[in-house]
Structure formats: C-alpha cells, structure tokens
C-alpha cells in the first residue's frame, strides 16, 4: 500500500507540478471513449453485477458489511503450496474463510501471491524454464477459486519496493503478463486485472501494453494526503484516475483508497525525547553521524525491511530515506506537519467527510467500475513498523479495533447507496 519515502517524495513533487495540468486536461472534461471501450466497461460492470463497492481486509462482520452497502471484499491469497509441494493448510483455511463471504452474497477480489513468494517456492520469472510453473499456479488458483472469487488482481503494487523486490519493473510486468495470459482464456465471468501503485503508476502501463489483450481492468491505488505533505486537493484523485485511463484504455478500479482517521504531528520537544529515549541520540544531525548505529535501534519490523531494501545505499542516502519521508512518520509515530488534504483533517470526522465527498466523484467517472476502501477496521499495531500508536497504519478503518462503527462507516453507507 505505501510508497517508500524516496518514491513518495518523487511522486509528490511530480504531482505538485502536474496536478494543475492534470486538472485542466482531465479534471473538468469527460474522457473520450471509443464504442469498443464503452462496451468493455459495460461488459465488466455486467460481470461484476454493477459498480463494485468494496472494502479491503474485512472481518467476518457480514451483516455490518452488507448494511454499509459494501458488496465486495479484497484479500490476499496465501501461496497455495507448502514446502513439500502439497496444498498448504494456510491456503485451505483462507479459502474456507472466503467461502463464508461468498455464501452470504459478498463477492471476493482475490490478490494473487507476490513475486517473492513464488521465488521462495522455486519459481522465478527471471528464468524462462519457470514460466510454465508460474502459469500453472495461476490456472490452479482461478479454477480452484471459481466459486469464491469474482475478480482476480494479479499480485499487488508493482512499483512499490517492498512488494516488487527483487524484480525490475520489466520483470514485474512479465510476471503479471504471463499469469494473465494463462488465466484469461479460462476466466469465464471472472474479471482479470492488475493494479498500479507507487512509481508503477507511470512506469507499468507501457510495459504491460503487449499483455493488454489478457486484461479486463486496471486498478490504481491512491492515498493522497496521508503519506506526503504536498498534494492538497481532493480533485487529484479523479484527475489521476483519468490519467491512468488515458494510459491503459481499460476499465479502471480504484483498488485501494482511504484516509487516516487519526494522527497529529509531534512537537520538536516530543521528537527529541523520542530520539533520546528510543534511539540514544539527541538529534537527527547526531544520528546522521553514525546512521548504521541509529538503524540498529529501529523497531525490528522497520529495521528488517530497511536493511533488506536499502542495504546497498550510501550512509547519506539511508539518512535521507529515514528522515525525509515515510519512515520518519514511523520513527516519531506521527503524521508530519502539513500532511493532509485541504478541508479534511485526520480525525474521525475528517475521514468521514473524505469518503462522503470523494465517492460520488469516483462513481461519476464513466470508465470507473469500482472502488475499494482501505480498510475495514483500525489496527492495533502498524504493520510496517510493528509499533502501537503509529497512525501510519492503525487508523484507516471505518470501524474501530473493537468493531464500533465510526463516522466513516455511515458516510460510506450513504455514498455507496447513492
């Protein structure tokens, strides 16, 4: 979901420059669509039984989900094989859980496993001899989950380091494309697609052009106002979706979008106290003097990810990654100064207003066939850094951690109904 700090900064600066142009080009005018493109949208909507109103990572609160006018859920598929090549018990348990939703009339968008999971099981897209094995898994998942999934998203956010690693973008496109090629002829009424995230929003569509004939839709994941402090306009969402459509000419799903419902910046004094108590330094300048010693004090989950992704960076590059982007928010457990869209504070009420205002804009786009909110419930811990009280990954829910309905729930309920 998240964009690493270097990419996030680059994207946010780019968008700050491009947004006025995008709004002028795409924000106030309808996108011209050919009869064939209009027919593709109609066909996809027919298969989906209408506009896809979805939520990511739900709990089995079936009645509450349906009462919120949410008719789809979006979940990651565990790799289907264990280390011995047998069907994994984790996969079996996941399938049983998803059947619970399907039996209650809630459709499932299933996200296929990431490149690293395939590599862990001896299937590497960079080796030509492994391509038939990867395609065999793709066909198995489609056939085995035919009574569970109404749509498949092939892997997730190629272009975001933590998901793409160790592939290049060219290899990531091939990874998606060969699976789509295997699944598409046998898909029936199931939708097949992929999503755009991070720098992949710009880089992936041209690389996927040769596989477009195997794709029913393209998703795009947008989180403006949550990971950067430059984008301020709600209209950036539909503008970027129109931009994605012009690149792909495929029906678009807003595959992940949301707004953090809590979090405020720390004061300089509070930040210094955190640095002293947790990281054993008095300032960021002091931390830069021995950044590798500082890294040793990062929360384990954050430390492991940072070392894995950025071990080859210089000390100054590591320091910039830590203190000039997303990672700083984890270090200080805050949303940095200026992070947020104009008129939408990071509060329960601001989060509700975000959904109430944005969802109608999305539904009005002729090429858009669905939107999936991130996510159902607040989390106890941040999944990136593992810390309690880190707002970056704990305040996204439309219900709280105990299942209590937040203002966002009722905003979603109304907007999806309308």
C-alpha positions as CSV (number, residue, x, y, z in Angstrom):
1,X,0.0,0.0,0.0
2,X,2.6,2.5,1.0
3,X,5.2,4.2,-1.2
4,X,8.8,4.2,0.3
5,X,10.0,7.6,1.2
6,X,12.2,8.2,-1.8
7,X,9.5,7.3,-4.3
8,X,6.8,9.1,-2.3
9,X,8.8,12.3,-2.4
10,X,9.5,12.0,-6.1
11,X,5.8,11.3,-6.8
12,X,4.5,14.0,-4.6
13,X,6.8,16.6,-6.2
14,X,5.8,15.4,-9.7
15,X,2.2,15.6,-8.8
16,X,2.5,19.0,-7.3
17,X,3.8,20.1,-10.8
18,X,1.4,18.0,-12.8
19,X,-1.8,18.4,-10.8
20,X,-2.8,21.8,-12.2
21,X,-2.2,20.4,-15.7
22,X,-3.9,17.2,-15.0
23,X,-6.9,19.0,-13.6
24,X,-7.0,21.2,-16.7
25,X,-6.7,18.3,-19.0
26,X,-8.7,15.6,-17.2
27,X,-10.4,17.2,-14.2
28,X,-13.2,19.2,-15.9
29,X,-13.7,17.3,-19.1
30,X,-15.1,13.9,-19.9
31,X,-12.7,11.3,-21.4
32,X,-13.5,10.4,-25.0
33,X,-14.2,6.7,-25.2
34,X,-14.5,4.6,-28.4
35,X,-17.5,2.3,-28.8
36,X,-15.3,-0.7,-28.0
37,X,-14.0,0.9,-24.8
38,X,-17.5,1.7,-23.7
39,X,-18.5,-1.9,-24.4
40,X,-15.6,-3.1,-22.3
41,X,-16.9,-1.1,-19.4
42,X,-20.4,-2.3,-19.8
43,X,-19.2,-5.9,-20.0
44,X,-17.0,-5.6,-16.9
45,X,-19.9,-4.0,-15.0
46,X,-22.2,-6.8,-16.1
47,X,-19.8,-9.4,-14.8
48,X,-19.4,-7.5,-11.5
49,X,-23.2,-7.1,-11.1
50,X,-22.8,-3.3,-11.2
51,X,-20.4,-0.8,-9.7
52,X,-18.1,-2.7,-7.3
53,X,-18.5,-1.2,-3.8
54,X,-15.6,-2.8,-1.9
55,X,-13.5,-2.9,1.3
56,X,-10.1,-4.3,1.9
57,X,-9.2,-6.7,4.7
58,X,-12.5,-7.1,6.4
59,X,-13.5,-9.1,9.5
60,X,-16.4,-11.6,9.0
61,X,-18.9,-9.0,10.2
62,X,-21.2,-10.0,7.3
63,X,-24.3,-8.1,8.3
64,X,-22.4,-4.9,9.1
65,X,-20.6,-5.1,5.8
66,X,-23.7,-5.6,3.7
67,X,-25.6,-2.9,5.7
68,X,-22.9,-0.5,4.7
69,X,-23.8,-1.2,1.0
70,X,-20.4,-3.0,0.6
71,X,-20.8,-5.9,-1.8
72,X,-17.1,-6.8,-2.4
73,X,-14.1,-7.6,-0.3
74,X,-10.4,-7.6,-1.4
75,X,-8.0,-10.1,0.1
76,X,-4.5,-11.5,-0.5
77,X,-4.3,-15.2,-1.4
78,X,-1.7,-17.2,0.6
79,X,0.7,-19.2,-1.7
80,X,-1.2,-22.4,-2.3
81,X,1.7,-24.8,-1.9
82,X,3.7,-25.7,1.2
83,X,7.4,-26.5,1.2
84,X,6.7,-30.1,0.0
85,X,4.6,-29.0,-3.0
86,X,1.3,-30.0,-1.3
87,X,-1.7,-27.8,-0.9
88,X,-0.9,-25.5,2.1
89,X,-3.2,-25.6,5.2
90,X,-3.0,-21.8,5.3
91,X,-4.4,-21.7,1.8
92,X,-7.2,-24.1,2.7
93,X,-8.1,-22.1,5.7
94,X,-8.1,-18.9,3.7
95,X,-10.3,-20.4,1.0
96,X,-12.8,-21.6,3.7
97,X,-12.9,-18.1,5.2
98,X,-13.6,-16.6,1.8
99,X,-16.3,-19.1,1.1
100,X,-18.0,-17.6,4.2
101,X,-18.3,-14.3,2.4
102,X,-19.3,-15.8,-0.9
103,X,-22.1,-17.8,0.6
104,X,-23.5,-14.6,2.0
105,X,-23.5,-12.9,-1.3
106,X,-20.4,-10.8,-0.7
107,X,-18.1,-11.1,-3.7
108,X,-14.3,-11.5,-3.4
109,X,-11.5,-9.8,-5.3
110,X,-8.5,-12.2,-4.8
111,X,-5.0,-10.9,-5.0
112,X,-2.5,-13.5,-6.2
113,X,0.8,-14.0,-4.4
114,X,3.7,-11.6,-4.8
115,X,7.0,-12.4,-6.8
116,X,9.0,-13.1,-3.7
117,X,6.5,-15.9,-2.6
118,X,7.0,-17.6,-6.0
119,X,10.7,-17.3,-5.7
120,X,10.6,-18.8,-2.2
121,X,8.9,-21.8,-3.8
122,X,11.4,-22.2,-6.7
123,X,9.5,-20.2,-9.4
124,X,11.4,-17.2,-10.7
125,X,10.0,-15.2,-13.5
126,X,13.6,-14.3,-14.5
127,X,14.2,-17.9,-15.5
128,X,12.3,-18.9,-18.7
129,X,12.0,-22.5,-17.5
130,X,10.0,-21.4,-14.5
131,X,7.3,-19.5,-16.5
132,X,5.2,-22.7,-17.1
133,X,5.3,-23.4,-13.4
134,X,4.1,-19.8,-12.6
135,X,1.3,-20.1,-15.1
136,X,0.3,-23.5,-13.7
137,X,-0.2,-21.9,-10.3
138,X,-2.2,-19.1,-11.8
139,X,-4.5,-21.5,-13.6
140,X,-4.9,-23.6,-10.5
141,X,-5.9,-20.5,-8.4
142,X,-8.5,-19.5,-11.0
143,X,-10.0,-22.9,-11.3
144,X,-9.9,-23.7,-7.5
145,X,-11.4,-20.4,-6.5
146,X,-14.1,-20.1,-9.2
147,X,-16.9,-20.5,-6.7
148,X,-15.2,-17.9,-4.4
149,X,-13.7,-15.1,-6.4
150,X,-15.5,-12.8,-8.8
151,X,-12.3,-11.0,-9.7
152,X,-8.5,-11.6,-9.6
153,X,-5.9,-8.9,-9.1
154,X,-2.5,-10.4,-10.3
155,X,-0.1,-9.5,-7.5
156,X,0.0,-6.0,-5.9
157,X,1.6,-2.6,-6.5
158,X,4.5,-3.4,-8.7
159,X,6.5,-0.3,-8.4
160,X,6.5,-0.2,-4.6
161,X,9.8,-1.6,-3.4
162,X,8.5,-3.8,-0.6
163,X,6.2,-5.6,-3.0
164,X,8.3,-5.6,-6.2
165,X,11.6,-6.7,-4.8
166,X,13.7,-8.3,-6.2
167,X,12.3,-7.7,-9.7
168,X,12.8,-4.8,-12.1
169,X,9.7,-3.2,-13.5
170,X,10.2,-5.0,-16.8
171,X,10.4,-8.3,-14.9
172,X,7.3,-7.3,-12.8
173,X,5.3,-6.6,-16.0
174,X,6.3,-10.0,-17.4
175,X,5.3,-11.6,-14.0
176,X,1.8,-10.1,-14.3
177,X,1.5,-10.7,-18.0
178,X,2.3,-14.4,-18.2
179,X,-0.2,-15.1,-15.4
180,X,-2.9,-13.0,-17.2
181,X,-2.2,-14.9,-20.4
182,X,-2.7,-18.2,-18.5
183,X,-5.9,-17.1,-16.7
184,X,-7.7,-15.1,-19.3
185,X,-8.9,-17.9,-21.7
186,X,-10.5,-19.9,-18.9
187,X,-11.8,-17.0,-16.8
188,X,-15.5,-17.1,-17.8
189,X,-17.3,-14.3,-15.9
190,X,-14.3,-13.6,-13.6
191,X,-12.5,-10.3,-14.1
192,X,-8.7,-10.4,-14.5
193,X,-6.5,-7.4,-13.9
194,X,-3.6,-5.8,-12.1
195,X,-3.1,-2.6,-10.1
196,X,-0.9,0.5,-10.2
197,X,0.9,1.8,-7.2
198,X,4.0,4.0,-6.4
199,X,6.1,4.7,-9.4
200,X,4.3,1.9,-11.2
201,X,1.5,4.4,-12.0
202,X,3.8,5.9,-14.6
203,X,6.2,3.0,-15.4
204,X,4.0,-0.1,-15.6
205,X,1.3,0.7,-18.2
206,X,3.6,1.0,-21.2
207,X,5.4,-2.2,-20.1
208,X,2.0,-4.0,-19.9
209,X,0.9,-2.9,-23.4
210,X,1.7,-6.2,-25.0
211,X,-0.4,-8.1,-22.4
212,X,-3.4,-5.8,-22.6
213,X,-5.5,-8.3,-24.6
214,X,-5.4,-10.5,-21.5
215,X,-6.6,-7.8,-19.1
216,X,-10.2,-6.9,-18.2
217,X,-9.4,-3.9,-15.9
218,X,-6.6,-1.9,-14.3
219,X,-6.7,-0.9,-10.7
220,X,-5.0,2.2,-9.2
221,X,-4.1,2.8,-5.5
222,X,-4.2,6.4,-4.3
223,X,-3.6,7.8,-0.8
224,X,-3.2,11.5,-1.2
225,X,-2.9,13.4,2.0
226,X,-1.6,10.5,4.0
227,X,2.0,9.8,3.0
228,X,3.1,13.2,1.7
229,X,2.5,16.9,2.6
230,X,2.3,18.4,-0.9
231,X,-0.9,17.2,-2.5
232,X,-3.8,19.2,-1.1
233,X,-6.8,18.8,-3.5
234,X,-9.4,16.1,-3.4
235,X,-9.8,16.5,-7.2
236,X,-6.3,14.9,-7.6
237,X,-8.0,11.5,-7.2
238,X,-10.3,11.6,-10.2
239,X,-7.6,13.5,-12.2
240,X,-5.1,10.7,-11.7
241,X,-7.7,8.1,-12.4
242,X,-8.4,9.8,-15.7
243,X,-4.7,9.9,-16.4
244,X,-4.5,6.1,-15.7
245,X,-7.3,5.5,-18.1
246,X,-5.6,7.5,-20.9
247,X,-2.5,5.3,-20.4
248,X,-4.3,1.9,-20.3
249,X,-7.7,2.4,-22.1
250,X,-9.1,-0.3,-19.7
251,X,-11.9,0.0,-17.2
252,X,-10.4,1.4,-14.0
253,X,-11.0,0.3,-10.4
254,X,-9.9,2.5,-7.5
255,X,-8.4,-0.6,-6.0
256,X,-7.2,1.0,-2.7
257,X,-8.1,4.4,-1.3
258,X,-8.6,5.7,2.2
259,X,-7.8,8.4,4.7
260,X,-6.2,8.1,8.1
261,X,-8.7,9.0,10.8
262,X,-6.2,10.0,13.5
263,X,-2.7,11.3,14.0
264,X,-1.1,14.7,14.6
265,X,2.5,16.0,14.3
266,X,4.8,15.8,17.3
267,X,6.4,19.0,18.7
268,X,10.2,19.4,18.4
269,X,10.4,18.6,22.1
270,X,8.4,15.4,21.8
271,X,10.6,14.3,18.8
272,X,13.8,15.0,20.7
273,X,12.5,12.9,23.7
274,X,11.7,10.0,21.3
275,X,15.2,10.2,19.8
276,X,16.9,10.3,23.2
277,X,14.8,7.5,24.8
278,X,14.5,5.1,21.9
279,X,17.3,5.8,19.6
280,X,20.0,7.1,22.0
281,X,20.8,10.3,20.1
282,X,19.9,13.9,20.8
283,X,19.1,15.0,17.2
284,X,18.8,13.9,13.6
285,X,22.1,15.5,12.9
286,X,23.8,13.3,15.6
287,X,22.0,10.3,14.1
288,X,23.5,11.1,10.7
289,X,27.0,10.9,12.1
290,X,26.6,7.1,12.5
291,X,23.4,6.2,10.7
292,X,24.0,2.4,10.9
293,X,24.1,2.6,14.7
294,X,20.8,4.5,14.6
295,X,19.3,1.8,12.3
296,X,20.1,-0.8,15.0
297,X,17.6,0.9,17.3
298,X,14.7,1.0,14.8
299,X,11.7,-1.2,15.7
300,X,12.5,-4.8,14.5
301,X,10.0,-4.8,11.6
302,X,11.1,-1.5,10.3
303,X,14.8,-2.4,10.7
304,X,14.4,-5.7,8.9
305,X,12.6,-4.0,6.0
306,X,15.0,-1.2,5.7
307,X,18.1,-3.4,5.7
308,X,16.5,-5.7,3.2
309,X,15.5,-3.0,0.7
310,X,18.3,-0.4,1.2
311,X,21.4,-2.2,2.3
312,X,23.3,-1.0,-0.7
313,X,22.5,2.7,-0.2
314,X,25.2,5.1,1.0
315,X,25.0,6.4,4.6
316,X,23.7,9.8,3.4
317,X,21.1,8.1,1.3
318,X,20.0,5.9,4.2
319,X,19.7,9.0,6.4
320,X,17.6,10.9,3.8
321,X,15.3,7.8,3.5
322,X,14.8,7.7,7.2
323,X,14.3,11.4,8.0
324,X,12.8,12.9,4.8
325,X,9.8,10.7,4.0
326,X,7.5,8.0,5.2
327,X,10.0,6.3,7.6
328,X,10.2,9.5,9.7
329,X,6.5,9.1,10.4
330,X,7.2,5.7,11.8
331,X,10.2,6.8,13.8
332,X,8.2,9.6,15.5
333,X,4.8,7.8,15.3
334,X,3.1,10.9,13.7
335,X,1.7,12.3,10.6
336,X,4.2,15.1,9.8
337,X,3.3,18.8,9.6
338,X,1.2,19.6,6.6
339,X,0.1,16.1,5.8
340,X,-3.5,16.2,4.8
341,X,-5.9,17.4,2.1
342,X,-7.4,20.9,2.5
343,X,-10.6,20.6,4.5
344,X,-10.1,17.0,5.6
345,X,-8.3,16.8,9.0
346,X,-7.0,13.5,10.1
347,X,-9.9,13.0,12.6
348,X,-12.9,10.6,12.5
349,X,-15.0,13.4,11.2
350,X,-12.4,14.5,8.6
351,X,-12.2,10.9,7.4
352,X,-15.9,10.6,7.1
353,X,-16.1,13.8,5.0
354,X,-13.3,12.5,2.8
355,X,-15.5,9.5,1.8
356,X,-18.7,11.4,1.6
357,X,-17.2,13.9,-0.9
358,X,-14.9,11.6,-2.9
359,X,-17.0,8.5,-3.6
360,X,-19.6,10.4,-5.6
361,X,-16.8,11.9,-7.8
362,X,-15.5,8.4,-8.4
363,X,-18.9,6.9,-9.3
364,X,-19.4,9.7,-11.8
365,X,-16.4,8.6,-13.9
366,X,-17.7,6.7,-17.0
367,X,-14.7,4.4,-17.2
368,X,-14.6,3.5,-13.5
369,X,-16.2,0.2,-12.5
370,X,-15.5,0.1,-8.8
371,X,-13.8,1.4,-5.6
372,X,-12.3,-0.5,-2.7
373,X,-11.9,1.3,0.6
374,X,-8.8,0.7,2.7
375,X,-9.8,-0.7,5.1
376,X,-12.5,-2.3,7.4
377,X,-11.1,-1.9,10.9
378,X,-8.5,0.1,12.8
379,X,-5.3,-1.9,13.6
380,X,-3.7,-2.4,17.0
381,X,-0.2,-2.1,15.5
382,X,1.3,-0.6,12.4
383,X,2.1,-3.4,10.0
384,X,5.2,-1.7,8.7
385,X,7.0,-0.8,11.9
386,X,5.1,-3.0,14.4
387,X,4.5,-0.2,16.9
388,X,1.3,0.6,18.8
389,X,0.3,4.2,18.4
390,X,1.8,4.7,15.0
391,X,-1.0,6.4,13.0
392,X,0.5,5.5,9.6
393,X,-1.1,2.0,9.6
394,X,-3.5,2.0,12.5
395,X,-6.3,4.5,11.8
396,X,-7.6,3.5,8.4
397,X,-10.7,1.6,9.5
398,X,-14.3,2.6,9.0
399,X,-14.9,0.7,12.3
400,X,-12.6,0.8,15.2
401,X,-10.5,-2.0,16.6
402,X,-13.4,-3.3,18.7
403,X,-15.9,-3.2,15.8
404,X,-17.6,0.0,16.8
405,X,-18.9,2.0,13.9
406,X,-17.0,5.2,13.1
407,X,-18.5,8.3,11.3
408,X,-16.7,7.0,8.2
409,X,-18.9,3.9,8.2
410,X,-22.1,5.9,7.8
411,X,-20.5,8.2,5.2
412,X,-19.6,5.1,3.2
413,X,-23.0,3.6,3.7
414,X,-24.7,6.6,2.2
415,X,-22.2,7.3,-0.6
416,X,-22.2,3.7,-1.8
417,X,-26.0,3.6,-1.7
418,X,-26.3,6.8,-3.7
